[in-house]
Amino acid sequence: MADTDRWGILGCGRISGRFSEGLAMVPGNKLVAVACRSEKKGHDFAERFGVAAAGVYTGEAFGGDTDKAYRELLKRPDIDAVYIALPNTLHYPWTIEALKVGKDVLCEKPAFLSADDAAEVKAFAQSHGCLFMEAMKSRFTPCYREVKQAVESGEIGTITDVDVCFCCNIWQSMLEVKNFRCAPTQKGGGALLDCGTYCASLINDFVPQGKLSFETFSGVVKTAQNPAAPTGIFAPDGERVDIYTDVRFKRAGIPVHLECGYDREKPCTAVLNGTRGSIIIDNMHRAAHATIKEDDGEDRILYYPMQGEGADFSYEIAHFCDLRKQGIKESPIMSLSATAEDATLLHQVWQCFSTKSENLKVLERQEHDLVYKQFGSHEALELGDAVAYFARHAERGIGVQITRESDGLVLFQWMDDDKAVRNLGFMQTKREAVLKTGHSSLWACLSQGTTDAVPVSGGAFPIRIASADGSAPKQVATLSISGLHEGRGHELCVRSLAWILSKRYGGDGFDGRVPAFLGVSI
């Protein structure tokens, strides 16, 4: 093997630029060829990173045949390894093409859209004697590696729950430049397959595989063909793109919270809680700083500053090159099994964006379980106070109203300072959906679609009392909430009712999560 690893890059976008900056930081590497669609973009990229003009392959130079440009690069005998940074749907086919001609492959995340693709690549790489690794840079920073070591050594005990968030407000700017991430999720677009990949990778690295059950779900879906539309939840699967996801689930009995999105700014943080302490990882996708909090000791700060635009890429590159030098064909840190696990988890979460009949049954079970023995003004006051209490950490203010349905009397009403008269109208519309269907407004939304008569989101819930003769519970009031989006109004209804009814009538208690809210999406 040559002393210098010679690289080719498929795709000359922003990420390839950052990768090339990182490549220059790792001794013993040289970028010798690049390929992309645009002649100008390819030559500008080559000039920036010291690639000779003869090492530029573009679709425009081949009469618009970009595939030929990629193949011509792969034919070069002086290329040892290829970095693939194409749109997500092209990762699998061009990984196969590169492996066919004996190139080792480092493929940008998400490497593949399914676990089946990962399994096929694993078999293909083995049969051709090549190295493949997904470029999950977050796993390779020194800070992350020390966090991993701390957890494995038992420094915070056994992991009890995990909370991970990666949100950024870039949706509108991506629309303006027609970024491929605005494509439908099934065609490789959406926040789940971008920000969410880092979340899934961390979860799979610290939470064992096992039975998975969803507890709460909310999200924002757009229609790729009409991103200005208020919701894309009712569009066909092939047209929908996720731009925000907030999901709670348990796997192997461990609670997990995953949040990712393109439509809001939030701290990009991961929290690992254990039986003897916790770890907070800042900027978890390129971690340089983390805090280890032990219950019986002082905080331990991990800080590994990064110098340079591509420094976060340099660690995965160095690892990949070490594998090549040692003749190792699969990374122990980012194996193809890990790639398959990430693809599986992201697919499971995406399935929550569904109007399937199972979701309606979950909502109906909530309505069946959350029943009072009696309900009057005192119960309304107690419930309204609970709603206001649980809403205190919401990103927006709320309005809440509880209406007695025998005569339309409002038993409870409260509005946050940022609410307006129009919120009363929103609550009335949701209440009318409950009265019309006999179910929650979210049930009406998912079962009937969005029309002028049905609210776009949930937020109204029928309050029922049990019948003495064992017949079906009777609706006596309606709880309506306005101000929250992405299904959180419905979640707040269920959360508050579950807590109150548990206090009143016993049961398993309330652990801060909504029971029986499995996979419901809006």
C-alpha positions as CSV (number, residue, x, y, z in Angstrom):
1,M,0.0,0.0,0.0
2,A,1.3,3.5,-0.9
3,D,2.4,5.8,1.9
4,T,-0.2,8.3,0.7
5,D,-3.9,7.6,0.5
6,R,-5.2,9.1,-2.8
7,W,-8.8,10.2,-2.8
8,G,-11.6,10.9,-5.2
9,I,-14.8,12.7,-4.3
10,L,-18.2,12.3,-5.9
11,G,-20.2,15.5,-5.3
12,C,-18.7,19.0,-4.9
13,G,-21.2,20.5,-2.5
14,R,-20.7,22.3,0.8
15,I,-20.2,19.1,2.8
16,S,-17.5,17.9,0.3
17,G,-15.7,21.2,1.0
18,R,-15.7,20.7,4.7
19,F,-14.6,17.1,4.2
20,S,-11.7,18.3,2.0
21,E,-10.6,20.8,4.7
22,G,-10.6,17.9,7.2
23,L,-8.7,15.7,4.7
24,A,-5.9,18.3,4.5
25,M,-5.5,18.1,8.3
26,V,-4.7,14.3,8.2
27,P,-1.1,13.6,7.1
28,G,-0.7,11.1,4.3
29,N,-3.7,12.0,2.3
30,K,-4.1,13.6,-1.1
31,L,-7.2,14.7,-3.1
32,V,-6.5,13.8,-6.7
33,A,-9.9,13.9,-8.5
34,V,-13.5,15.3,-8.1
35,A,-16.7,14.7,-10.0
36,C,-19.9,16.7,-10.1
37,R,-22.6,18.0,-12.5
38,S,-21.4,21.5,-13.1
39,E,-18.2,22.4,-15.0
40,K,-17.7,25.7,-13.1
41,K,-18.5,24.2,-9.7
42,G,-16.1,21.3,-10.3
43,H,-13.2,23.5,-11.4
44,D,-13.8,26.0,-8.7
45,F,-13.7,23.2,-6.1
46,A,-10.6,21.7,-7.7
47,E,-8.7,25.0,-7.6
48,R,-9.7,25.6,-4.0
49,F,-8.3,22.2,-2.9
50,G,-5.3,21.8,-5.2
51,V,-6.7,19.3,-7.7
52,A,-5.3,19.4,-11.2
53,A,-7.6,20.3,-14.0
54,A,-7.2,16.8,-15.4
55,G,-8.7,15.5,-12.2
56,V,-12.1,17.2,-12.7
57,Y,-15.0,15.2,-14.2
58,T,-18.3,16.9,-14.8
59,G,-21.6,16.0,-16.3
60,E,-21.5,19.1,-18.5
61,A,-18.2,18.0,-20.0
62,F,-19.9,14.7,-21.0
63,G,-22.9,16.3,-22.6
64,G,-25.0,16.3,-19.5
65,D,-24.1,12.7,-18.5
66,T,-23.1,13.1,-14.9
67,D,-23.1,9.3,-14.3
68,K,-20.3,9.1,-16.9
69,A,-18.4,11.7,-15.0
70,Y,-18.6,9.6,-11.8
71,R,-17.6,6.4,-13.7
72,E,-14.6,8.1,-15.3
73,L,-13.4,9.1,-11.9
74,L,-13.9,5.6,-10.5
75,K,-11.8,4.2,-13.4
76,R,-8.7,6.0,-12.3
77,P,-6.1,3.5,-11.0
78,D,-4.4,6.2,-8.9
79,I,-7.5,6.5,-6.6
80,D,-7.4,4.4,-3.4
81,A,-10.6,5.6,-1.7
82,V,-13.7,7.5,-2.6
83,Y,-15.8,9.9,-0.5
84,I,-19.4,9.9,-1.6
85,A,-21.3,13.1,-0.8
86,L,-24.2,12.9,-3.3
87,P,-28.0,13.3,-2.5
88,N,-29.1,10.5,-0.2
89,T,-30.8,8.3,-2.8
90,L,-27.6,8.1,-4.7
91,H,-25.4,6.8,-1.9
92,Y,-26.3,3.1,-2.4
93,P,-25.9,2.8,-6.2
94,W,-22.6,4.7,-6.3
95,T,-21.3,2.8,-3.3
96,I,-21.9,-0.4,-5.2
97,E,-20.2,1.1,-8.3
98,A,-17.1,2.2,-6.3
99,L,-16.8,-1.2,-4.6
100,K,-17.1,-3.0,-8.0
101,V,-13.9,-1.4,-9.1
102,G,-12.1,-2.1,-5.8
103,K,-12.3,1.3,-4.2
104,D,-12.6,1.7,-0.5
105,V,-15.6,3.9,0.3
106,L,-16.4,6.5,3.0
107,C,-20.0,7.5,2.4
108,E,-21.7,10.5,3.9
109,K,-24.5,9.9,6.3
110,P,-27.2,8.7,6.0
111,A,-25.3,6.0,4.1
112,F,-28.5,4.2,3.1
113,L,-32.3,4.6,3.4
114,S,-32.9,1.0,4.5
115,A,-31.3,-1.8,6.5
116,D,-31.6,-4.0,3.5
117,D,-29.3,-1.7,1.5
118,A,-26.7,-1.8,4.3
119,A,-26.8,-5.6,4.4
120,E,-26.3,-5.8,0.6
121,V,-23.3,-3.4,0.8
122,K,-21.8,-5.4,3.6
123,A,-21.9,-8.6,1.6
124,F,-20.7,-6.8,-1.5
125,A,-17.8,-5.1,0.3
126,Q,-16.7,-8.4,1.8
127,S,-16.8,-10.2,-1.5
128,H,-14.7,-7.5,-3.2
129,G,-12.3,-7.2,-0.3
130,C,-13.0,-3.5,0.2
131,L,-13.5,-1.2,3.2
132,F,-16.8,0.6,3.6
133,M,-17.7,3.0,6.4
134,E,-20.5,5.5,6.9
135,A,-19.2,9.0,7.6
136,M,-20.9,9.4,10.9
137,K,-18.4,12.1,12.1
138,S,-20.1,12.6,15.5
139,R,-18.9,9.2,16.8
140,F,-15.2,10.0,16.2
141,T,-14.5,13.3,18.0
142,P,-12.1,12.9,21.0
143,C,-14.8,14.3,23.3
144,Y,-17.4,11.7,22.1
145,R,-14.9,8.9,22.4
146,E,-14.2,9.9,26.0
147,V,-17.9,10.0,26.8
148,K,-18.2,6.5,25.3
149,Q,-15.4,5.3,27.5
150,A,-16.9,6.9,30.6
151,V,-20.3,5.2,30.0
152,E,-18.7,1.8,29.3
153,S,-16.5,2.1,32.4
154,G,-19.7,2.6,34.5
155,E,-18.8,6.2,35.6
156,I,-22.5,7.2,35.6
157,G,-23.8,3.7,36.3
158,T,-26.4,2.0,34.0
159,I,-28.1,4.2,31.4
160,T,-31.7,5.0,32.6
161,D,-32.8,7.4,29.8
162,V,-31.6,9.3,26.9
163,D,-32.6,12.7,25.5
164,V,-31.2,14.0,22.2
165,C,-32.0,17.1,20.2
166,F,-30.8,18.5,16.9
167,C,-32.9,21.4,15.5
168,C,-31.9,24.2,13.2
169,N,-33.9,26.9,11.4
170,I,-32.9,26.3,7.8
171,W,-36.1,25.2,6.0
172,Q,-36.8,28.4,4.2
173,S,-33.2,29.0,3.1
174,M,-33.1,25.4,1.7
175,L,-36.3,26.0,-0.2
176,E,-34.8,29.1,-1.8
177,V,-31.9,27.2,-3.2
178,K,-33.9,24.0,-4.0
179,N,-31.7,21.8,-1.8
180,F,-32.2,18.1,-2.2
181,R,-33.2,17.9,1.5
182,C,-36.5,19.5,0.6
183,A,-37.4,16.4,-1.5
184,P,-40.0,13.9,-0.1
185,T,-38.7,11.9,2.8
186,Q,-39.1,8.6,0.8
187,K,-36.8,10.2,-1.8
188,G,-34.1,11.0,0.7
189,G,-35.2,14.5,1.9
190,G,-36.4,15.7,5.3
191,A,-34.9,16.5,8.7
192,L,-35.0,12.9,9.9
193,L,-32.5,11.8,7.3
194,D,-30.3,14.7,8.1
195,C,-30.4,16.0,11.7
196,G,-32.1,12.8,12.8
197,T,-29.3,10.6,11.7
198,Y,-27.0,12.0,14.4
199,C,-29.8,11.5,17.0
200,A,-30.3,7.9,15.9
201,S,-26.6,7.1,15.9
202,L,-26.2,8.4,19.4
203,I,-29.2,6.5,20.6
204,N,-28.1,3.3,19.0
205,D,-24.6,3.7,20.5
206,F,-25.9,4.0,24.1
207,V,-29.3,2.2,24.2
208,P,-29.3,-1.5,23.6
209,Q,-31.4,-3.1,20.9
210,G,-34.7,-4.6,22.1
211,K,-38.4,-4.2,22.0
212,L,-39.4,-0.7,20.9
213,S,-42.7,1.0,21.8
214,F,-43.7,4.5,20.9
215,E,-45.2,6.6,23.7
216,T,-45.7,10.1,22.2
217,F,-45.2,11.6,18.8
218,S,-45.7,15.0,17.2
219,G,-44.3,16.4,14.0
220,V,-44.5,18.8,11.1
221,V,-45.0,17.5,7.6
222,K,-45.0,19.5,4.4
223,T,-45.9,18.6,0.9
224,A,-42.8,18.7,-1.2
225,Q,-44.7,19.9,-4.2
226,N,-46.3,22.7,-2.2
227,P,-44.2,23.5,0.9
228,A,-46.3,26.6,1.7
229,A,-49.3,24.4,2.4
230,P,-50.1,24.3,6.2
231,T,-49.7,20.5,6.4
232,G,-48.7,17.6,4.3
233,I,-49.9,14.8,6.5
234,F,-52.7,13.8,4.1
235,A,-50.5,13.9,1.0
236,P,-49.4,10.6,-0.5
237,D,-46.3,9.1,1.1
238,G,-44.2,9.9,-2.0
239,E,-45.0,13.7,-1.6
240,R,-44.5,14.2,2.1
241,V,-41.4,15.7,3.7
242,D,-40.8,15.9,7.5
243,I,-39.4,19.1,8.8
244,Y,-39.8,18.5,12.6
245,T,-40.1,15.4,14.8
246,D,-40.6,15.0,18.5
247,V,-40.9,11.4,19.6
248,R,-40.7,9.5,22.9
249,F,-40.3,5.8,23.0
250,K,-39.0,3.0,25.1
251,R,-36.5,0.5,23.8
252,A,-35.3,-2.4,26.0
253,G,-37.3,-0.7,28.7
254,I,-35.2,2.5,28.5
255,P,-37.0,5.8,27.8
256,V,-35.7,7.8,24.9
257,H,-36.6,11.3,23.6
258,L,-35.6,12.2,20.0
259,E,-36.2,15.7,18.6
260,C,-35.0,17.0,15.3
261,G,-36.1,19.6,12.8
262,Y,-35.4,22.2,10.2
263,D,-37.9,24.9,11.3
264,R,-36.6,26.1,14.7
265,E,-33.4,26.8,16.6
266,K,-32.8,24.7,19.8
267,P,-29.6,23.7,21.6
268,C,-28.1,20.7,19.9
269,T,-27.6,18.6,23.0
270,A,-27.6,15.0,24.2
271,V,-28.3,14.0,27.8
272,L,-27.4,10.5,29.0
273,N,-28.9,9.8,32.5
274,G,-27.6,6.9,34.5
275,T,-28.1,5.4,37.9
276,R,-25.1,7.3,39.4
277,G,-25.0,10.4,37.3
278,S,-25.5,12.0,33.9
279,I,-23.5,13.3,30.9
280,I,-24.5,16.4,28.9
281,I,-23.0,16.5,25.4
282,D,-23.0,20.0,23.7
283,N,-23.2,20.2,19.9
284,M,-23.6,16.5,19.8
285,H,-23.1,16.3,16.1
286,R,-19.5,17.7,16.4
287,A,-18.9,17.4,20.1
288,A,-16.0,19.2,21.6
289,H,-17.5,19.8,25.1
290,A,-19.3,17.6,27.6
291,T,-20.1,17.6,31.3
292,I,-20.0,14.4,33.4
293,K,-22.1,14.9,36.5
294,E,-21.6,12.2,39.2
295,D,-24.1,12.0,42.0
296,D,-21.4,11.6,44.6
297,G,-18.7,13.7,43.1
298,E,-17.7,17.0,41.3
299,D,-18.6,17.7,37.7
300,R,-15.9,16.6,35.2
301,I,-15.6,18.8,32.2
302,L,-14.4,17.4,28.9
303,Y,-13.1,19.9,26.4
304,Y,-11.4,19.2,23.1
305,P,-11.3,22.4,21.1
306,M,-11.4,22.1,17.3
307,Q,-9.3,24.3,15.1
308,G,-10.3,24.8,11.5
309,E,-13.5,24.5,9.4
310,G,-13.1,20.7,8.7
311,A,-11.7,19.6,12.1
312,D,-14.8,17.6,13.0
313,F,-14.3,15.6,9.7
314,S,-10.6,14.9,10.4
315,Y,-11.2,12.4,13.1
316,E,-13.4,10.0,11.0
317,I,-10.9,10.4,8.1
318,A,-8.0,9.5,10.4
319,H,-9.8,6.4,11.7
320,F,-10.7,5.4,8.1
321,C,-7.1,5.7,7.0
322,D,-5.9,3.7,10.0
323,L,-8.3,0.9,9.0
324,R,-6.8,1.0,5.5
325,K,-3.2,0.8,6.8
326,Q,-4.1,-2.2,9.0
327,G,-6.1,-4.0,6.3
328,I,-9.3,-3.9,8.4
329,K,-12.4,-4.0,6.2
330,E,-15.1,-2.8,8.7
331,S,-14.9,-0.1,11.4
332,P,-15.4,-1.3,15.0
333,I,-16.8,2.2,15.8
334,M,-19.2,2.6,12.8
335,S,-19.8,-0.9,11.5
336,L,-22.3,-1.7,8.8
337,S,-24.5,-3.2,11.5
338,A,-24.6,0.2,13.2
339,T,-25.5,1.8,9.8
340,A,-28.3,-0.7,9.5
341,E,-29.5,0.0,13.0
342,D,-29.6,3.7,12.3
343,A,-31.6,3.2,9.1
344,T,-34.1,0.9,10.9
345,L,-34.7,3.4,13.8
346,L,-35.2,6.3,11.4
347,H,-37.7,4.2,9.4
348,Q,-39.6,3.3,12.5
349,V,-39.9,6.9,13.5
350,W,-41.0,7.9,10.0
351,Q,-43.8,5.3,10.1
352,C,-45.3,7.5,12.9
353,F,-46.1,10.1,10.2
354,S,-49.1,8.1,9.2
355,T,-52.9,8.2,9.1
356,K,-53.1,4.4,9.3
357,S,-56.1,2.8,11.1
358,E,-53.9,1.7,14.0
359,N,-53.5,5.3,15.1
360,L,-57.3,5.8,15.2
361,K,-57.5,2.7,17.5
362,V,-54.9,4.2,19.8
363,L,-56.9,7.5,20.0
364,E,-60.1,5.5,20.6
365,R,-58.4,3.6,23.4
366,Q,-57.4,6.9,25.0
367,E,-61.0,8.1,25.0
368,H,-62.1,4.7,26.4
369,D,-59.5,4.8,29.3
370,L,-59.6,8.5,30.3
371,V,-63.1,8.5,31.9
372,Y,-64.4,10.2,35.0
373,K,-66.9,8.8,37.5
374,Q,-68.4,12.3,37.8
375,F,-67.6,15.7,36.3
376,G,-68.7,19.1,37.4
377,S,-67.4,22.6,38.1
378,H,-64.9,21.4,40.7
379,E,-63.5,18.8,38.3
380,A,-63.3,21.4,35.5
381,L,-61.3,23.7,37.7
382,E,-58.9,21.0,38.7
383,L,-58.4,19.8,35.1
384,G,-58.0,23.4,33.8
385,D,-55.3,24.1,36.4
386,A,-53.5,20.8,35.4
387,V,-53.5,21.9,31.7
388,A,-52.0,25.2,32.6
389,Y,-49.4,23.6,34.8
390,F,-48.2,21.1,32.2
391,A,-48.2,23.8,29.5
392,R,-45.7,26.0,31.5
393,H,-42.7,24.7,29.5
394,A,-44.4,24.8,26.1
395,E,-42.7,26.8,23.4
396,R,-45.9,28.9,22.9
397,G,-48.7,30.2,25.2
398,I,-52.0,28.4,25.2
399,G,-55.7,29.0,25.6
400,V,-57.8,26.4,27.4
401,Q,-61.6,26.0,27.7
402,I,-63.8,23.4,29.2
403,T,-67.4,23.5,28.1
404,R,-70.4,21.7,29.6
405,E,-72.2,20.1,26.7
406,S,-75.7,19.9,28.3
407,D,-76.1,23.7,27.9
408,G,-72.9,25.0,26.3
409,L,-71.8,26.7,29.6
410,V,-68.1,27.4,29.8
411,L,-66.9,25.9,33.2
412,F,-63.3,27.0,32.8
413,Q,-61.4,29.3,30.6
414,W,-57.8,30.6,30.8
415,M,-55.6,32.4,28.2
416,D,-51.9,33.1,28.2
417,D,-50.9,36.7,27.7
418,D,-49.8,36.0,24.1
419,K,-53.2,34.7,23.0
420,A,-55.9,36.6,21.2
421,V,-59.7,36.5,20.5
422,R,-59.0,34.3,17.5
423,N,-57.9,31.5,19.7
424,L,-61.4,31.3,21.1
425,G,-62.5,30.6,17.5
426,F,-59.9,27.9,17.1
427,M,-61.1,26.2,20.2
428,Q,-64.7,26.4,19.1
429,T,-63.8,24.8,15.7
430,K,-62.0,21.9,17.5
431,R,-64.9,21.5,19.9
432,E,-67.3,21.3,17.0
433,A,-65.3,18.5,15.5
434,V,-65.6,16.6,18.8
435,L,-69.3,17.1,18.9
436,K,-69.7,16.1,15.2
437,T,-67.6,12.9,15.4
438,G,-67.9,11.9,19.1
439,H,-64.1,11.6,19.2
440,S,-61.1,13.9,19.8
441,S,-60.4,16.5,17.2
442,L,-57.2,14.6,16.3
443,W,-59.3,11.6,15.6
444,A,-61.5,13.7,13.4
445,C,-58.4,15.1,11.7
446,L,-56.8,11.8,11.0
447,S,-59.9,10.0,10.0
448,Q,-61.5,12.6,7.7
449,G,-58.6,14.7,6.5
450,T,-58.3,18.5,6.5
451,T,-61.4,20.3,5.4
452,D,-63.0,23.7,6.3
453,A,-65.1,21.9,8.9
454,V,-62.3,19.9,10.5
455,P,-59.3,21.4,12.3
456,V,-55.8,20.8,11.0
457,S,-54.5,19.7,14.3
458,G,-55.6,18.1,17.5
459,G,-56.4,19.9,20.7
460,A,-60.0,19.1,21.8
461,F,-60.9,16.0,23.8
462,P,-64.3,14.6,24.9
463,I,-64.7,14.4,28.6
464,R,-66.8,11.3,29.5
465,I,-68.3,9.8,32.6
466,A,-68.8,6.1,33.2
467,S,-72.3,4.8,33.2
468,A,-73.6,3.0,36.3
469,D,-75.2,0.3,34.2
470,G,-72.0,-0.6,32.3
471,S,-73.1,1.0,29.0
472,A,-70.8,3.2,27.0
473,P,-69.5,6.3,28.8
474,K,-71.4,9.5,28.1
475,Q,-69.8,12.7,26.9
476,V,-70.6,15.5,29.3
477,A,-68.0,18.1,28.5
478,T,-65.2,19.1,26.0
479,L,-61.7,20.1,26.8
480,S,-60.3,22.4,24.1
481,I,-56.8,23.8,23.8
482,S,-55.4,26.4,21.3
483,G,-51.9,27.7,20.7
484,L,-49.8,24.5,20.3
485,H,-49.0,22.8,17.0
486,E,-47.7,19.5,15.8
487,G,-50.2,17.5,17.8
488,R,-49.1,18.9,21.1
489,G,-52.5,20.2,21.9
490,H,-53.8,16.6,21.9
491,E,-50.8,15.5,23.9
492,L,-51.5,18.1,26.5
493,C,-55.1,17.0,26.8
494,V,-54.1,13.4,27.4
495,R,-51.2,14.3,29.7
496,S,-53.5,16.4,31.9
497,L,-56.4,13.9,32.0
498,A,-54.1,11.0,32.7
499,W,-52.5,12.8,35.6
500,I,-55.8,13.9,37.2
501,L,-57.5,10.6,36.8
502,S,-54.5,8.8,38.2
503,K,-54.6,11.0,41.3
504,R,-58.4,10.6,41.7
505,Y,-58.8,6.9,41.0
506,G,-55.4,5.4,41.4
507,G,-53.7,3.2,38.8
508,D,-50.1,3.1,37.8
509,G,-49.4,6.8,38.4
510,F,-47.9,9.2,36.0
511,D,-44.2,9.3,35.0
512,G,-44.2,12.5,32.9
513,R,-45.1,10.8,29.7
514,V,-48.4,10.3,28.0
515,P,-49.7,6.7,28.3
516,A,-51.2,5.0,25.2
517,F,-50.1,7.7,22.8
518,L,-48.4,5.3,20.4
519,G,-47.3,6.5,17.0
520,V,-50.0,9.1,16.5
521,S,-48.9,11.8,14.1
522,I,-50.0,15.2,13.0
